[in-house]
Amino acid sequence: MDDILTVEQTAEFLGITDVRVKRLVRESLLNNVSDDAENPQFKADEVKRYKELADRIGGI
């Protein structure tokens, strides 16, 4: 089973604010795996992959 991260955990991992995480969801840069749009959740491996890509192209 994949590890699932909350908005807060994702923000901490990426070193950004919760508001920025929600913006990344709206911009379809992070995929919400929850049925609840108010409380998005993310697969940890996808967040890690996003961070690696963002770091390669100059940051988040």
Biopython code that builds the backbone (N, CA, C, O; Angstrom):
import numpy as np
from Bio.PDB.StructureBuilder import StructureBuilder

atoms = [
    (1, "MET", "N", (0.838, -1.192, 0.000)),
    (1, "MET", "CA", (0.000, 0.000, 0.000)),
    (1, "MET", "C", (0.874, 1.243, 0.000)),
    (1, "MET", "O", (1.908, 1.288, 0.667)),
    (2, "ASP", "N", (0.453, 2.246, -0.749)),
    (2, "ASP", "CA", (1.193, 3.496, -0.819)),
    (2, "ASP", "C", (0.984, 4.311, 0.450)),
    (2, "ASP", "O", (-0.095, 4.308, 1.041)),
    (3, "ASP", "N", (2.050, 5.016, 0.858)),
    (3, "ASP", "CA", (1.908, 5.953, 1.962)),
    (3, "ASP", "C", (1.139, 7.161, 1.468)),
    (3, "ASP", "O", (1.377, 7.648, 0.362)),
    (4, "ILE", "N", (0.219, 7.643, 2.283)),
    (4, "ILE", "CA", (-0.608, 8.788, 1.941)),
    (4, "ILE", "C", (-0.223, 9.957, 2.851)),
    (4, "ILE", "O", (-0.069, 9.792, 4.061)),
    (5, "LEU", "N", (-0.072, 11.137, 2.248)),
    (5, "LEU", "CA", (0.303, 12.337, 2.990)),
    (5, "LEU", "C", (-0.843, 13.346, 2.999)),
    (5, "LEU", "O", (-1.590, 13.470, 2.028)),
    (6, "THR", "N", (-0.964, 14.055, 4.102)),
    (6, "THR", "CA", (-1.920, 15.150, 4.206)),
    (6, "THR", "C", (-1.303, 16.407, 3.592)),
    (6, "THR", "O", (-0.136, 16.413, 3.200)),
    (7, "VAL", "N", (-2.098, 17.457, 3.518)),
    (7, "VAL", "CA", (-1.591, 18.740, 3.032)),
    (7, "VAL", "C", (-0.432, 19.203, 3.906)),
    (7, "VAL", "O", (0.598, 19.646, 3.397)),
    (8, "GLU", "N", (-0.601, 19.099, 5.216)),
    (8, "GLU", "CA", (0.428, 19.558, 6.151)),
    (8, "GLU", "C", (1.726, 18.761, 5.991)),
    (8, "GLU", "O", (2.813, 19.338, 5.980)),
    (9, "GLN", "N", (1.611, 17.448, 5.869)),
    (9, "GLN", "CA", (2.796, 16.605, 5.699)),
    (9, "GLN", "C", (3.485, 16.899, 4.369)),
    (9, "GLN", "O", (4.713, 16.934, 4.291)),
    (10, "THR", "N", (2.691, 17.107, 3.336)),
    (10, "THR", "CA", (3.235, 17.415, 2.014)),
    (10, "THR", "C", (3.959, 18.747, 2.038)),
    (10, "THR", "O", (5.053, 18.873, 1.488)),
    (11, "ALA", "N", (3.352, 19.743, 2.674)),
    (11, "ALA", "CA", (3.976, 21.068, 2.782)),
    (11, "ALA", "C", (5.310, 20.971, 3.513)),
    (11, "ALA", "O", (6.298, 21.573, 3.093)),
    (12, "GLU", "N", (5.337, 20.225, 4.592)),
    (12, "GLU", "CA", (6.574, 20.072, 5.364)),
    (12, "GLU", "C", (7.650, 19.381, 4.516)),
    (12, "GLU", "O", (8.803, 19.812, 4.510)),
    (13, "PHE", "N", (7.283, 18.328, 3.810)),
    (13, "PHE", "CA", (8.237, 17.599, 2.979)),
    (13, "PHE", "C", (8.799, 18.481, 1.867)),
    (13, "PHE", "O", (9.992, 18.435, 1.569)),
    (14, "LEU", "N", (7.926, 19.286, 1.256)),
    (14, "LEU", "CA", (8.359, 20.135, 0.146)),
    (14, "LEU", "C", (8.987, 21.449, 0.614)),
    (14, "LEU", "O", (9.617, 22.151, -0.177)),
    (15, "GLY", "N", (8.818, 21.783, 1.892)),
    (15, "GLY", "CA", (9.365, 23.031, 2.414)),
    (15, "GLY", "C", (8.581, 24.251, 1.956)),
    (15, "GLY", "O", (9.152, 25.313, 1.711)),
    (16, "ILE", "N", (7.255, 24.088, 1.841)),
    (16, "ILE", "CA", (6.382, 25.177, 1.402)),
    (16, "ILE", "C", (5.192, 25.275, 2.352)),
    (16, "ILE", "O", (5.061, 24.471, 3.275)),
    (17, "THR", "N", (4.330, 26.257, 2.125)),
    (17, "THR", "CA", (3.149, 26.423, 2.974)),
    (17, "THR", "C", (2.004, 25.524, 2.514)),
    (17, "THR", "O", (1.998, 25.016, 1.393)),
    (18, "ASP", "N", (1.040, 25.343, 3.408)),
    (18, "ASP", "CA", (-0.166, 24.587, 3.078)),
    (18, "ASP", "C", (-0.906, 25.235, 1.906)),
    (18, "ASP", "O", (-1.433, 24.547, 1.032)),
    (19, "VAL", "N", (-0.935, 26.559, 1.905)),
    (19, "VAL", "CA", (-1.620, 27.295, 0.834)),
    (19, "VAL", "C", (-0.982, 26.989, -0.510)),
    (19, "VAL", "O", (-1.683, 26.825, -1.508)),
    (20, "ARG", "N", (0.341, 26.911, -0.542)),
    (20, "ARG", "CA", (1.052, 26.601, -1.793)),
    (20, "ARG", "C", (0.724, 25.184, -2.260)),
    (20, "ARG", "O", (0.570, 24.951, -3.459)),
    (21, "VAL", "N", (0.616, 24.246, -1.341)),
    (21, "VAL", "CA", (0.254, 22.866, -1.706)),
    (21, "VAL", "C", (-1.121, 22.858, -2.371)),
    (21, "VAL", "O", (-1.311, 22.217, -3.404)),
    (22, "LYS", "N", (-2.077, 23.571, -1.778)),
    (22, "LYS", "CA", (-3.420, 23.614, -2.354)),
    (22, "LYS", "C", (-3.404, 24.271, -3.734)),
    (22, "LYS", "O", (-4.181, 23.902, -4.615)),
    (23, "ARG", "N", (-2.521, 25.235, -3.912)),
    (23, "ARG", "CA", (-2.381, 25.856, -5.231)),
    (23, "ARG", "C", (-1.834, 24.849, -6.247)),
    (23, "ARG", "O", (-2.284, 24.815, -7.392)),
    (24, "LEU", "N", (-0.871, 24.037, -5.832)),
    (24, "LEU", "CA", (-0.327, 23.014, -6.723)),
    (24, "LEU", "C", (-1.412, 22.029, -7.142)),
    (24, "LEU", "O", (-1.392, 21.526, -8.266)),
    (25, "VAL", "N", (-2.357, 21.750, -6.252)),
    (25, "VAL", "CA", (-3.485, 20.876, -6.588)),
    (25, "VAL", "C", (-4.360, 21.561, -7.633)),
    (25, "VAL", "O", (-4.725, 20.950, -8.638)),
    (26, "ARG", "N", (-4.698, 22.830, -7.397)),
    (26, "ARG", "CA", (-5.540, 23.572, -8.355)),
    (26, "ARG", "C", (-4.887, 23.657, -9.729)),
    (26, "ARG", "O", (-5.568, 23.646, -10.754)),
    (27, "GLU", "N", (-3.552, 23.742, -9.737)),
    (27, "GLU", "CA", (-2.811, 23.831, -10.995)),
    (27, "GLU", "C", (-2.525, 22.459, -11.597)),
    (27, "GLU", "O", (-1.827, 22.352, -12.605)),
    (28, "SER", "N", (-3.064, 21.415, -10.980)),
    (28, "SER", "CA", (-2.888, 20.022, -11.427)),
    (28, "SER", "C", (-1.428, 19.575, -11.440)),
    (28, "SER", "O", (-1.033, 18.748, -12.262)),
    (29, "LEU", "N", (-0.636, 20.122, -10.534)),
    (29, "LEU", "CA", (0.760, 19.706, -10.408)),
    (29, "LEU", "C", (0.917, 18.619, -9.345)),
    (29, "LEU", "O", (1.898, 17.875, -9.350)),
    (30, "LEU", "N", (-0.047, 18.533, -8.443)),
    (30, "LEU", "CA", (-0.140, 17.437, -7.482)),
    (30, "LEU", "C", (-1.538, 16.854, -7.590)),
    (30, "LEU", "O", (-2.514, 17.591, -7.732)),
    (31, "ASN", "N", (-1.637, 15.530, -7.524)),
    (31, "ASN", "CA", (-2.919, 14.849, -7.663)),
    (31, "ASN", "C", (-3.503, 14.492, -6.307)),
    (31, "ASN", "O", (-2.864, 13.820, -5.497)),
    (32, "ASN", "N", (-4.718, 14.948, -6.072)),
    (32, "ASN", "CA", (-5.457, 14.611, -4.865)),
    (32, "ASN", "C", (-6.001, 13.188, -5.016)),
    (32, "ASN", "O", (-6.768, 12.918, -5.941)),
    (33, "VAL", "N", (-5.617, 12.287, -4.128)),
    (33, "VAL", "CA", (-6.100, 10.907, -4.190)),
    (33, "VAL", "C", (-7.289, 10.682, -3.259)),
    (33, "VAL", "O", (-7.798, 9.566, -3.149)),
    (34, "SER", "N", (-7.724, 11.739, -2.597)),
    (34, "SER", "CA", (-8.871, 11.678, -1.701)),
    (34, "SER", "C", (-10.133, 12.079, -2.453)),
    (34, "SER", "O", (-10.067, 12.822, -3.432)),
    (35, "ASP", "N", (-11.275, 11.591, -1.999)),
    (35, "ASP", "CA", (-12.554, 12.012, -2.572)),
    (35, "ASP", "C", (-12.997, 13.361, -2.002)),
    (35, "ASP", "O", (-13.985, 13.936, -2.458)),
    (36, "ASP", "N", (-12.271, 13.855, -1.017)),
    (36, "ASP", "CA", (-12.612, 15.093, -0.328)),
    (36, "ASP", "C", (-11.743, 16.237, -0.857)),
    (36, "ASP", "O", (-10.554, 16.314, -0.549)),
    (37, "ALA", "N", (-12.339, 17.111, -1.642)),
    (37, "ALA", "CA", (-11.590, 18.228, -2.230)),
    (37, "ALA", "C", (-11.139, 19.227, -1.168)),
    (37, "ALA", "O", (-10.163, 19.949, -1.373)),
    (38, "GLU", "N", (-11.836, 19.275, -0.042)),
    (38, "GLU", "CA", (-11.480, 20.207, 1.030)),
    (38, "GLU", "C", (-10.254, 19.731, 1.819)),
    (38, "GLU", "O", (-9.542, 20.543, 2.411)),
    (39, "ASN", "N", (-10.015, 18.444, 1.826)),
    (39, "ASN", "CA", (-8.890, 17.854, 2.568)),
    (39, "ASN", "C", (-8.119, 16.909, 1.656)),
    (39, "ASN", "O", (-8.189, 15.690, 1.813)),
    (40, "PRO", "N", (-7.385, 17.471, 0.706)),
    (40, "PRO", "CA", (-6.669, 16.617, -0.238)),
    (40, "PRO", "C", (-5.610, 15.757, 0.444)),
    (40, "PRO", "O", (-5.073, 16.108, 1.494)),
    (41, "GLN", "N", (-5.330, 14.631, -0.181)),
    (41, "GLN", "CA", (-4.277, 13.725, 0.261)),
    (41, "GLN", "C", (-3.480, 13.310, -0.968)),
    (41, "GLN", "O", (-3.976, 13.344, -2.094)),
    (42, "PHE", "N", (-2.231, 12.918, -0.723)),
    (42, "PHE", "CA", (-1.322, 12.653, -1.831)),
    (42, "PHE", "C", (-0.515, 11.393, -1.583)),
    (42, "PHE", "O", (-0.176, 11.073, -0.444)),
    (43, "LYS", "N", (-0.209, 10.677, -2.664)),
    (43, "LYS", "CA", (0.673, 9.516, -2.556)),
    (43, "LYS", "C", (2.092, 10.036, -2.336)),
    (43, "LYS", "O", (2.569, 10.910, -3.060)),
    (44, "ALA", "N", (2.751, 9.483, -1.329)),
    (44, "ALA", "CA", (4.091, 9.939, -0.964)),
    (44, "ALA", "C", (5.077, 9.817, -2.126)),
    (44, "ALA", "O", (5.913, 10.699, -2.322)),
    (45, "ASP", "N", (4.986, 8.728, -2.900)),
    (45, "ASP", "CA", (5.926, 8.559, -4.003)),
    (45, "ASP", "C", (5.715, 9.610, -5.097)),
    (45, "ASP", "O", (6.674, 10.009, -5.757)),
    (46, "GLU", "N", (4.469, 10.063, -5.297)),
    (46, "GLU", "CA", (4.207, 11.110, -6.285)),
    (46, "GLU", "C", (4.722, 12.462, -5.811)),
    (46, "GLU", "O", (5.226, 13.254, -6.608)),
    (47, "VAL", "N", (4.595, 12.728, -4.510)),
    (47, "VAL", "CA", (5.121, 13.977, -3.944)),
    (47, "VAL", "C", (6.641, 13.990, -4.065)),
    (47, "VAL", "O", (7.232, 15.011, -4.416)),
    (48, "LYS", "N", (7.267, 12.860, -3.775)),
    (48, "LYS", "CA", (8.723, 12.761, -3.893)),
    (48, "LYS", "C", (9.155, 12.985, -5.345)),
    (48, "LYS", "O", (10.129, 13.691, -5.606)),
    (49, "ARG", "N", (8.435, 12.390, -6.273)),
    (49, "ARG", "CA", (8.753, 12.551, -7.694)),
    (49, "ARG", "C", (8.584, 14.018, -8.127)),
    (49, "ARG", "O", (9.402, 14.541, -8.885)),
    (50, "TYR", "N", (7.527, 14.672, -7.645)),
    (50, "TYR", "CA", (7.324, 16.089, -7.952)),
    (50, "TYR", "C", (8.485, 16.926, -7.424)),
    (50, "TYR", "O", (8.988, 17.804, -8.126)),
    (51, "LYS", "N", (8.912, 16.658, -6.193)),
    (51, "LYS", "CA", (10.021, 17.413, -5.591)),
    (51, "LYS", "C", (11.299, 17.234, -6.404)),
    (51, "LYS", "O", (12.018, 18.201, -6.653)),
    (52, "GLU", "N", (11.580, 16.016, -6.812)),
    (52, "GLU", "CA", (12.789, 15.766, -7.607)),
    (52, "GLU", "C", (12.736, 16.523, -8.926)),
    (52, "GLU", "O", (13.737, 17.109, -9.337)),
    (53, "LEU", "N", (11.597, 16.521, -9.591)),
    (53, "LEU", "CA", (11.442, 17.233, -10.846)),
    (53, "LEU", "C", (11.577, 18.739, -10.623)),
    (53, "LEU", "O", (12.308, 19.413, -11.349)),
    (54, "ALA", "N", (10.883, 19.258, -9.632)),
    (54, "ALA", "CA", (10.931, 20.692, -9.348)),
    (54, "ALA", "C", (12.365, 21.135, -9.022)),
    (54, "ALA", "O", (12.804, 22.196, -9.464)),
    (55, "ASP", "N", (13.074, 20.334, -8.262)),
    (55, "ASP", "CA", (14.464, 20.675, -7.929)),
    (55, "ASP", "C", (15.331, 20.721, -9.179)),
    (55, "ASP", "O", (16.219, 21.567, -9.286)),
    (56, "ARG", "N", (15.083, 19.822, -10.124)),
    (56, "ARG", "CA", (15.864, 19.798, -11.362)),
    (56, "ARG", "C", (15.617, 21.011, -12.234)),
    (56, "ARG", "O", (16.514, 21.460, -12.947)),
    (57, "ILE", "N", (14.384, 21.555, -12.182)),
    (57, "ILE", "CA", (14.081, 22.689, -13.070)),
    (57, "ILE", "C", (14.145, 24.034, -12.355)),
    (57, "ILE", "O", (13.707, 25.047, -12.900)),
    (58, "GLY", "N", (14.680, 24.051, -11.154)),
    (58, "GLY", "CA", (14.919, 25.322, -10.498)),
    (58, "GLY", "C", (14.138, 25.588, -9.235)),
    (58, "GLY", "O", (14.183, 26.706, -8.721)),
    (59, "GLY", "N", (13.436, 24.630, -8.721)),
    (59, "GLY", "CA", (12.737, 24.808, -7.447)),
    (59, "GLY", "C", (11.246, 24.812, -7.574)),
    (59, "GLY", "O", (10.680, 24.874, -8.665)),
    (60, "ILE", "N", (10.628, 24.742, -6.421)),
    (60, "ILE", "CA", (9.169, 24.639, -6.351)),
    (60, "ILE", "C", (8.562, 26.021, -6.425)),
    (60, "ILE", "O", (7.339, 26.161, -6.382)),
]
sb = StructureBuilder()
sb.init_structure("model")
sb.init_model(0)
sb.init_chain("A")
sb.init_seg("    ")
for serial, (resi, resn, name, xyz) in enumerate(atoms, 1):
    if name == "N":
        sb.init_residue(resn, " ", resi, " ")
    sb.init_atom(name, np.array(xyz, "f"), 0.0, 1.0, " ", f" {name:<3s}", serial, name[0])
structure = sb.get_structure()
